[in-house]
Amino acid sequence: MHIIFGYVNRWVIPIILLLKKIGFKVFYLYIESNSIFQKNKIANKLKKNHIIPLPIEFEKNISKSSYSLFGPDKDEVSYKKNIEMVKT
């Protein structure tokens, strides 16, 4: 199963590493940090654990509709579109 994080910061890294060890394929779109040094540090830590950013061509295909953990869309349109994108 795939998990895509929109924004990653240093507080999310332990969760990402745990999900990776459980067996999920984890990707991210953007590293959120105030300094370039901190961004590089986070990127290197994720890269060592084989967690890579999602290629930019897939970022544009990710649906931006109303899917969230607290209130999924009724017909799971976002979920279905994201599954199609990951399969290709």
C-alpha positions as CSV (number, residue, x, y, z in Angstrom):
1,M,0.0,0.0,0.0
2,H,1.2,3.5,-0.8
3,I,1.1,6.6,1.5
4,I,1.8,10.1,0.2
5,F,2.5,12.9,2.6
6,G,2.0,16.4,1.2
7,Y,4.4,18.2,3.6
8,V,7.1,16.6,5.7
9,N,8.9,18.2,8.7
10,R,11.2,16.9,11.4
11,W,8.2,16.0,13.6
12,V,6.7,13.6,11.0
13,I,9.9,11.6,10.3
14,P,9.4,9.1,13.2
15,I,5.8,8.3,11.9
16,I,7.1,8.0,8.3
17,L,9.9,5.6,9.4
18,L,7.4,3.5,11.4
19,L,5.1,3.2,8.4
20,K,8.0,2.2,6.2
21,K,9.0,-0.5,8.7
22,I,5.4,-1.8,8.7
23,G,5.6,-2.3,5.0
24,F,4.0,0.8,3.4
25,K,5.6,2.5,0.4
26,V,5.9,6.1,1.6
27,F,6.4,9.1,-0.6
28,Y,6.3,12.9,0.1
29,L,5.9,16.0,-2.0
30,Y,7.6,18.8,-0.1
31,I,9.9,19.3,2.9
32,E,8.6,22.1,5.1
33,S,11.5,23.9,6.9
34,N,12.8,27.4,7.5
35,S,16.3,26.8,6.4
36,I,18.0,25.0,3.5
37,F,20.3,23.2,5.9
38,Q,17.4,21.7,7.8
39,K,15.7,20.7,4.5
40,N,18.9,18.9,3.4
41,K,19.2,17.2,6.7
42,I,15.6,15.9,6.5
43,A,16.0,14.9,2.9
44,N,19.2,12.9,3.6
45,K,17.6,11.1,6.6
46,L,14.7,10.1,4.4
47,K,16.9,9.1,1.5
48,K,19.0,6.8,3.8
49,N,15.7,5.0,4.6
50,H,14.7,4.7,1.0
51,I,11.9,7.3,1.2
52,I,11.9,9.4,-1.9
53,P,9.9,12.4,-3.0
54,L,7.1,11.7,-5.4
55,P,8.1,12.7,-9.0
56,I,6.7,16.0,-10.0
57,E,4.7,14.5,-12.9
58,F,2.6,12.5,-10.5
59,E,2.1,15.5,-8.2
60,K,-0.1,17.2,-10.8
61,N,-2.3,14.1,-11.1
62,I,-3.1,13.8,-7.4
63,S,-6.7,14.7,-6.8
64,K,-7.2,17.8,-4.6
65,S,-10.9,17.0,-3.7
66,S,-12.3,16.7,-0.2
67,Y,-10.7,13.5,1.0
68,S,-9.2,13.5,4.5
69,L,-8.9,11.1,7.4
70,F,-11.7,12.9,9.2
71,G,-14.3,13.1,6.4
72,P,-13.8,11.0,3.3
73,D,-15.8,11.9,0.2
74,K,-18.9,9.8,-0.2
75,D,-18.0,8.1,-3.5
76,E,-14.3,7.9,-2.7
77,V,-13.5,9.7,-6.0
78,S,-10.1,10.9,-4.7
79,Y,-9.1,7.5,-3.5
80,K,-10.0,5.9,-6.8
81,K,-8.1,8.5,-8.9
82,N,-5.0,8.1,-6.7
83,I,-5.1,4.3,-7.0
84,E,-5.2,4.6,-10.8
85,M,-2.3,7.0,-10.7
86,V,-0.2,4.7,-8.5
87,K,-0.9,1.6,-10.6
88,T,0.5,3.2,-13.8
